[in-house]
Amino acid sequence: MVEPHRFPIRVYYEDTDAGGIAYHATYLRWAERARTEALRDMGLPHADMASRHGAFLVVKRIEVEYASPARLDDLVTIRTQIRRVSAILDLDQDVMLGDEILAALKVRLVCVGEQGLRPRAVPEPWRSALRARIATVENTLSEKTAWTA
């Protein structure tokens, strides 16, 4: 099984509401950061896709299921797993506190060309590298919100 990418993030005051609970939109920023770092760790940064191929990945859809709150000063980990690579890229991203899933995100990305922002194929070497990292389904909260293609 392919190991998911893991990205640690500390919950800062700016991420929370007055009660010290991470604001719901903060999870989207964390997930974006983790996706960017996952590509960078594969040696495939977003900037290279744009400069070499005039293409980039955009969010088409995100579905979030919140289970428990992240709190001020928690050290959470964003676990990113690739589920499908074709004209689209489907990912599962779980916000974890230790072994507990705080939130499960189902993310659908589309590769678009810089000119016209029209969908296009994910360029090489991104496509092959991403396909090589496709995970098999684990027993996670994310399974409960699986999409049908």
DASULJO-V149805 format. One record per residue. RES is the residue in one letter. PSI is psi in whole degrees, 0 to 359 (NA if undefined). D_LAST is the distance of its C-alpha to the last C-alpha in whole Angstrom. Layout:
RES&PSI&D_LAST ; RES&PSI&D_LAST
This chain:
M&140&23 ; V&129&22 ; E&136&24 ; P&156&22 ; H&141&24 ; R&133&26 ; F&115&28 ; P&142&30 ; I&133&31 ; R&138&34 ; V&114&34 ; Y&165&37 ; Y&319&39 ; E&341&37 ; D&352&33 ; T&167&35 ; D&187&36 ; A&340&40 ; G&4&39 ; G&15&38 ; I&135&34 ; A&127&31 ; Y&143&30 ; H&322&27 ; A&340&26 ; T&325&28 ; Y&327&25 ; L&319&23 ; R&316&26 ; W&317&26 ; A&319&22 ; E&314&23 ; R&317&26 ; A&321&24 ; R&318&21 ; T&315&24 ; E&328&27 ; A&315&24 ; L&318&24 ; R&318&28 ; D&337&28 ; M&358&26 ; G&21&29 ; L&67&26 ; P&151&27 ; H&317&26 ; A&324&29 ; D&321&29 ; M&319&26 ; A&313&27 ; S&324&31 ; R&328&30 ; H&357&27 ; G&35&27 ; A&158&24 ; F&164&22 ; L&134&19 ; V&152&18 ; V&127&16 ; K&323&14 ; R&141&13 ; I&133&14 ; E&129&14 ; V&133&18 ; E&115&19 ; Y&133&23 ; A&314&25 ; S&153&28 ; P&147&30 ; A&145&31 ; R&160&35 ; L&131&37 ; D&356&38 ; D&147&35 ; L&103&34 ; V&161&30 ; T&134&28 ; I&117&24 ; R&121&22 ; T&126&20 ; Q&133&17 ; I&130&15 ; R&324&12 ; R&140&10 ; V&118&12 ; S&232&12 ; A&342&12 ; I&168&11 ; L&116&12 ; D&132&10 ; L&151&13 ; D&133&15 ; Q&122&18 ; D&133&21 ; V&118&24 ; M&144&26 ; L&101&30 ; G&235&31 ; D&0&29 ; E&132&28 ; I&116&25 ; L&323&26 ; A&142&22 ; A&126&19 ; L&134&16 ; K&120&13 ; V&133&13 ; R&122&11 ; L&153&13 ; V&138&14 ; C&130&17 ; V&152&20 ; G&147&23 ; E&319&26 ; Q&114&27 ; G&349&26 ; L&36&23 ; R&145&20 ; P&144&17 ; R&168&18 ; A&146&18 ; V&125&18 ; P&158&22 ; E&147&24 ; P&5&25 ; W&313&22 ; R&309&19 ; S&318&21 ; A&319&22 ; L&318&19 ; R&325&17 ; A&342&20 ; R&11&20 ; I&129&16 ; A&154&17 ; T&158&16 ; V&131&15 ; E&167&19 ; N&91&20 ; T&168&19 ; L&329&19 ; S&330&16 ; E&330&14 ; K&340&15 ; T&28&13 ; A&141&10 ; W&154&6 ; T&140&4 ; A&NA&0
